[in-house]
Each structure stands twice: as C-alpha cells, then as structure tokens.
Amino acid sequence: MRILDVYIIKKFLLTFLMMFLLFIPIGILVDISEKIDKFKEHELSFTQILDYYSDFVWYYGYFLFPIFVFLSVIWFTSKLSSNSEITAILSSGISFNRFLRPYIISALIIFLFSAFSGMFIVPEKNKSFNEFQFKYLSKNKKDRNLSNLYKQISENEYIYVSSYNPTRSQAYNFSYELFNENKLLKKITARNIRWIEDDSIFRLTDFFKRTYNEELEIIESRRIYDTIFNFKIDDLSSLKYQAKALNFFELNDFINEERASGSPLLNDHLLEKNRRFSIPFSVIILTLLAVSVSSFKRRGGIGINLAFGISLAFIFIFFDKFFSVLVVKTDLNAMLGAWAPNFVFLLITMQIMKIAKK
C-alpha cells in the first residue's frame, strides 16, 4: 500500500468520525430540548437518560452512515482539489481508477462495520430504545399500547388482542380460537392476558371458555385463570416493532413464520430485511459519487461542492423514504423498494464518473 493510499484512507476515516461526532450531538441536544419535560415528569435518573441516548446514537446513526460518508468524502476531497493535490496526483501518471482505490478500501471498512451493526447491534438497541419510548415518552396512554393484532399461531390456532402493552407484558380483549377443518372446536376470551415470568404462565382475567363437542357446548368461566398457550408474549407485540428488534437470523425465522401464517405485514418485514443489506451498500455508491463530484475544481470552491452534495443527500433521503412508503402502503416488491434508491444513484454516479475521468 502506497503512502498515497494511507494518506487518503486516514483522511477519509478521520473526517467521517468528525462528521459523526459533530452532527449526532446536535441531534441529541435537539431531542433533549423536546423531551426534557418528559424526563422531569417521570423523574428519570441520569443513568436512564444516558442509556436512552446511547441507544439513540445507534438508532439514528446507523441510518445516517451513508450520508455522513457522503458529506465526509465531499469535504476532504474538495480540500484536496482546491489545494491542487488531486491535479498533482493525476499528473504523475496515476489513473483516476487507481486514485479511487483508497476511497473504495475506506468505504469497504465502513460497509463491513455498518452491515455487522445493522444485523446484530442495532436490533438490540432498537428494542431498548422503543421500550423506553413506549414507557416514558408516549404522548398518551393509548400511544403506549400496540393495537389490533390478529395472528395465526399454528395451522388451526388463531389469537386476537385489541391492544398490547410491552412494558407490562399485558394484552387486552384477548381471544383464542381452535379450529379443525374450518369447524370451531374451542374459543377462549378474556378481558386481559398477562405473562407471569416467575411461574412461566399466562394469567387471564374474566376468563370465558366455550368448547364444542359434537352437538354439545361446554361453558366454563372464572375470575382468574392461569394456563399456558402455544405462543410467546412477545408474539403479541407490534409486528413492525418486533421485526426491527430481531437480529438477522431471528428475522429470517420470523419472516418464515409470518409467511406461513399469511401475515398482511410480510412485505414490511421483507423491506426491513432488504434494508439491512441496501443501507451498507449505499455507503460504497455514495463514496464513488462524492469523489466524482468533488475531485475537480469549481469557481465556488468547497462551498459549491458542499451545497451540491447536501442537495444530493436530501434527494437520496427523499427517494429512500418514498420507496419505503410505497412498499408499506402498496404492493410494491420489498426488494425493489429497498434497492431502488441505490440503483438510481448508481446510474447517476456512473454518469458523473465519466465526466470526472475526462
């Protein structure tokens, strides 16, 4: 590896770190200003708030990795260009493709870190981040309850709850139905169902059970009834929230279960899976675009390059959100929705790279 490669890689990674450390604290300060009343209302300790913002950094920082990389490359490459360093490098006989090598190496380092984070670290942080939000930051009690879940838990078993509170492991208006060839064999209803961790059981309040045996109907009711079911309490949580809190292998198993049960939210989960690949890959694409945009001088210098770069960054975010919403609200293929922004910007990058090479 040449001195030039080390020089650019060092510049790349240090500038990326600087961008991250510059913008994330600003985001934290803005968030604190909006939520400080909630912190006081619940009398949260400094440790609780610190834990929340450590999750906050992962929750938002992961999705902003590509943008931070993009702005970092534009910043330091524009400085190299304005100091005529790039002109000197290319005039020495080094091709533009060879000049890109340290950029690609740096982008691959961030790509690997981003991919690993998205598969294993961020999901765990998402879980505690969302639990904190539900418990302390929801505007009202209704927001804390995740509503209207109807789910098939096996070939013949179905459950329904009107709302679920993850902080109390409790659901309301519970219903359980057991069928055999479209014939109802058993139905259980309860005002609420709660998971008792110490005893590993479900506790039902205002339990009511109907069992159908040929022409007979057997009715049973109790004020409190403890039992077990063929599902976990986490299965009653918001499926969108649950998918974001699963690591890569857990998410694959979860998607297989949702596909088998005919879940209407399957497309959402597939989008989540594909985004865990598309976001890291966007780091490489935006790196090449940033180098191509900022590697030649402009009259306005660094300012023009940054303005152009920020505009492209906002366009990328717009495309990313636009296609994500299309997947959720329509029948657009999840893979297409996750990868379309990368594909669009790859075409833009290829065109700008042709101009930069000339």
C-alpha positions in Angstrom: 0.0 0.0 0.0 1.5 3.3 -1.1 1.8 6.4 1.1 -1.0 8.0 -1.0 -3.4 5.2 -0.1 -2.6 5.6 3.6 -2.9 9.3 3.4 -6.4 9.2 1.8 -7.7 6.4 4.0 -6.6 8.3 7.1 -8.3 11.5 5.8 -11.4 9.6 4.9 -11.9 7.8 8.2 -11.0 10.8 10.4 -13.3 13.1 8.5 -16.1 10.5 8.8 -15.6 10.3 12.5 -15.5 14.1 12.8 -18.8 14.3 10.9 -20.4 11.7 13.1 -19.2 13.4 16.3 -20.3 16.8 15.0 -23.9 16.0 13.9 -25.0 13.3 16.4 -24.5 15.6 19.5 -26.6 18.3 17.7 -29.3 15.7 17.2 -29.1 14.7 20.9 -29.4 18.3 22.0 -32.4 18.9 19.8 -34.0 15.7 21.2 -33.3 16.7 24.8 -34.9 20.1 24.3 -38.1 18.4 23.0 -38.2 15.7 25.7 -36.8 17.4 28.9 -40.3 17.9 30.3 -41.0 14.1 30.0 -37.7 13.4 31.7 -38.7 15.6 34.6 -42.3 14.3 34.7 -41.0 10.7 35.2 -38.1 11.7 37.4 -35.7 9.8 35.3 -32.1 9.3 36.6 -29.0 10.4 34.7 -28.2 6.7 34.1 -31.6 6.0 32.5 -31.2 9.1 30.2 -27.7 8.1 29.3 -28.8 4.6 28.4 -31.5 6.1 26.2 -29.2 8.3 24.3 -26.6 5.5 23.8 -29.4 3.7 22.0 -30.4 6.9 20.3 -26.9 7.1 18.7 -27.2 3.7 17.2 -30.9 4.1 16.2 -30.3 7.2 14.1 -26.6 7.0 13.4 -26.9 3.7 11.6 -29.4 5.1 9.0 -27.2 8.2 8.6 -24.0 6.4 8.0 -24.2 6.7 4.2 -25.0 10.5 4.4 -22.1 11.1 6.8 -19.8 9.2 4.5 -21.0 11.2 1.5 -20.5 14.6 3.2 -17.2 13.5 4.6 -15.8 12.5 1.2 -17.0 15.7 -0.4 -15.5 17.8 2.3 -11.9 16.4 2.4 -11.8 15.6 -1.4 -12.8 19.2 -2.2 -10.0 20.4 0.0 -7.6 18.2 -1.9 -8.9 19.6 -5.1 -8.7 23.2 -4.1 -5.1 22.7 -3.0 -4.4 21.2 -6.4 -3.3 17.9 -4.8 -5.6 15.8 -7.0 -4.2 17.6 -10.1 -0.7 16.7 -9.0 -1.7 13.1 -8.3 -3.3 12.5 -11.7 -0.5 14.4 -13.5 2.1 12.0 -12.0 0.6 9.2 -14.2 -1.9 7.7 -11.7 -5.2 6.9 -13.3 -8.5 8.0 -11.9 -9.5 4.4 -11.2 -6.2 3.9 -9.3 -6.9 7.1 -7.4 -10.3 5.7 -6.3 -8.7 2.6 -4.7 -8.1 4.1 -1.2 -11.6 5.5 -1.2 -13.1 2.1 -2.0 -11.0 0.4 0.7 -12.2 3.0 3.3 -15.8 2.6 2.1 -15.5 -1.2 2.5 -14.3 -0.8 6.1 -17.4 1.3 6.9 -19.5 -1.0 4.8 -18.5 -4.0 6.9 -19.0 -2.1 10.2 -22.4 -0.9 9.0 -23.5 -4.3 7.9 -22.5 -6.0 11.1 -24.1 -3.2 13.1 -27.4 -3.5 11.2 -27.5 -7.3 11.5 -26.7 -7.6 15.2 -26.1 -4.5 17.2 -28.8 -2.0 16.1 -31.7 -4.5 16.5 -30.8 -5.0 20.2 -30.5 -1.2 20.6 -33.8 -0.7 18.8 -35.6 -3.0 21.4 -34.5 -1.0 24.4 -34.9 2.3 22.6 -38.5 1.6 21.6 -39.3 0.2 25.1 -38.1 3.5 26.6 -40.2 5.4 24.1 -43.4 3.4 25.0 -42.8 3.6 28.7 -41.8 7.3 29.2 -42.2 9.4 26.0 -45.6 8.5 24.5 -47.9 11.4 24.5 -50.8 9.5 26.0 -51.6 6.0 27.3 -53.2 4.9 24.0 -49.9 5.5 22.2 -48.1 3.1 24.6 -50.4 0.3 23.6 -49.8 -1.5 20.3 -53.2 -2.2 18.8 -55.3 -4.7 16.9 -53.3 -7.9 16.4 -54.9 -10.9 14.7 -52.5 -13.7 14.1 -52.4 -17.4 13.2 -50.0 -19.1 15.5 -50.4 -22.6 14.0 -52.3 -24.4 11.3 -55.5 -24.4 13.3 -55.0 -21.8 16.1 -55.7 -18.1 16.0 -55.3 -15.3 18.5 -56.6 -11.7 18.7 -55.9 -8.8 21.1 -57.2 -5.2 20.8 -54.0 -3.8 22.4 -50.7 -4.8 23.9 -48.6 -3.0 26.5 -44.9 -4.3 26.1 -43.7 -2.6 29.4 -46.3 -4.6 31.4 -46.3 -7.8 29.2 -50.1 -7.5 29.2 -52.7 -7.5 26.4 -56.4 -6.6 26.4 -59.6 -8.1 24.9 -57.8 -11.4 24.3 -59.4 -14.1 22.1 -58.1 -17.6 21.2 -59.8 -19.9 18.7 -59.0 -23.5 17.8 -60.4 -25.0 14.5 -60.5 -28.4 12.9 -61.2 -28.3 9.1 -63.0 -24.9 9.4 -65.0 -26.2 12.4 -64.6 -24.3 15.6 -63.7 -26.6 18.5 -62.8 -24.2 21.2 -62.9 -20.4 21.9 -61.4 -18.6 24.9 -61.9 -14.9 25.7 -60.6 -12.8 28.5 -60.6 -9.1 29.5 -56.8 -9.2 29.6 -54.0 -11.7 29.5 -50.7 -11.2 31.3 -47.4 -13.1 31.2 -46.2 -14.1 34.7 -42.4 -14.5 34.3 -41.8 -16.2 37.7 -44.2 -19.0 37.0 -43.9 -19.1 33.2 -47.6 -19.0 32.7 -50.3 -16.7 31.2 -52.8 -15.2 33.7 -56.3 -14.5 32.2 -58.8 -12.1 33.9 -62.5 -12.7 33.4 -61.8 -16.0 31.7 -64.6 -17.4 29.5 -64.3 -20.7 27.5 -66.6 -22.4 25.1 -65.8 -26.0 24.0 -67.8 -27.6 21.2 -68.1 -31.4 21.3 -70.4 -32.7 18.5 -73.8 -31.1 19.4 -72.8 -30.2 23.0 -71.4 -26.8 24.1 -69.5 -26.8 27.3 -69.1 -23.4 29.0 -66.5 -22.5 31.7 -65.8 -19.2 33.3 -63.5 -17.9 36.1 -62.4 -14.6 37.5 -58.7 -15.5 37.3 -57.3 -18.4 35.3 -53.7 -19.5 34.8 -52.8 -21.5 31.8 -50.2 -22.0 29.0 -50.5 -21.3 25.3 -48.6 -22.2 22.1 -47.2 -18.7 21.7 -44.8 -16.3 23.4 -45.9 -13.0 25.0 -43.6 -11.2 22.5 -45.8 -12.5 19.7 -48.5 -10.0 20.8 -46.2 -7.0 20.3 -46.4 -4.8 17.2 -45.0 -6.9 14.3 -43.2 -3.9 12.8 -41.6 -3.1 16.1 -40.7 -6.8 16.6 -39.0 -7.1 13.2 -36.8 -4.1 13.9 -35.7 -5.6 17.2 -34.6 -9.0 15.8 -31.1 -9.9 14.7 -30.5 -11.2 11.2 -31.0 -14.9 12.0 -34.0 -14.2 14.2 -35.5 -12.0 11.5 -35.2 -14.8 8.9 -37.1 -17.2 11.2 -39.7 -14.6 12.0 -40.3 -13.9 8.3 -40.7 -17.6 7.6 -43.3 -17.8 10.4 -45.1 -14.7 9.1 -45.1 -16.1 5.6 -46.6 -19.4 6.8 -49.3 -17.6 8.8 -50.2 -15.4 5.8 -49.4 -12.2 7.6 -50.5 -9.0 5.8 -47.3 -7.3 7.1 -45.0 -9.7 5.4 -43.9 -7.1 2.8 -42.9 -4.7 5.7 -40.7 -7.4 7.2 -39.1 -8.2 3.9 -38.4 -4.5 3.5 -36.7 -4.4 6.9 -34.5 -7.4 5.8 -33.5 -5.9 2.5 -32.7 -2.6 4.0 -30.1 -4.3 6.2 -28.2 -5.0 3.0 -29.1 -1.9 0.9 -28.0 0.7 3.6 -24.4 -0.6 3.8 -24.1 -0.9 0.0 -25.2 2.7 -0.3 -22.0 3.7 1.5 -20.0 2.4 -1.4 -22.2 4.1 -4.1 -22.3 7.4 -2.3 -18.5 7.3 -1.8 -17.9 7.0 -5.5 -20.4 9.7 -6.2 -18.9 12.1 -3.7 -15.4 11.6 -5.2 -16.6 12.2 -8.7 -18.5 15.3 -7.7 -15.7 16.9 -5.7 -12.5 15.8 -7.5 -12.3 18.7 -9.9 -12.2 22.4 -9.1 -15.2 24.8 -9.2 -15.2 28.5 -9.0 -17.1 28.5 -5.7 -14.6 26.0 -4.2 -15.6 23.8 -1.3 -18.8 25.7 -0.6 -20.3 24.9 -4.0 -19.3 21.2 -3.7 -20.9 21.0 -0.2 -24.1 22.7 -1.4 -24.3 20.3 -4.3 -23.5 17.4 -2.0 -26.1 18.3 0.6 -28.7 18.7 -2.2 -27.9 15.2 -3.4 -28.0 13.8 0.1 -31.6 15.2 0.6 -32.6 13.7 -2.8 -31.2 10.3 -1.6 -33.2 10.5 1.7 -36.3 11.5 -0.3 -36.0 8.5 -2.6 -35.3 6.2 0.3 -38.4 7.3 2.2 -40.5 7.5 -0.9 -39.9 3.9 -1.9 -40.2 2.7 1.7 -43.7 4.2 2.0 -44.7 2.7 -1.4 -43.7 -0.8 0.0 -45.8 -0.3 3.1 -48.8 1.4 1.5 -48.9 -0.6 -1.8 -48.0 -4.0 -3.1 -44.6 -2.8 -4.4 -41.9 -5.5 -4.1 -39.9 -5.1 -0.9 -36.6 -5.8 -2.6 -37.3 -3.2 -5.3 -38.3 -0.7 -2.7 -35.2 -1.2 -0.6 -32.7 -1.2 -3.6 -34.3 1.4 -5.9 -32.6 4.4 -4.3 -29.2 2.7 -4.7 -30.0 1.8 -8.3 -31.0 5.3 -9.2 -27.9 6.8 -7.6 -25.7 4.2 -9.1 -26.8 5.4 -12.6 -26.1 9.0 -11.5 -22.7 8.0 -10.2 -21.7 6.2 -13.4 -22.6 9.3 -15.5 -20.7 11.7 -13.2 -17.7 9.4 -13.0 -17.4 9.5 -16.8 -17.3 13.3 -16.7 -14.8 13.3 -13.8 -12.4 10.9 -15.7 -12.3 13.3 -18.6 
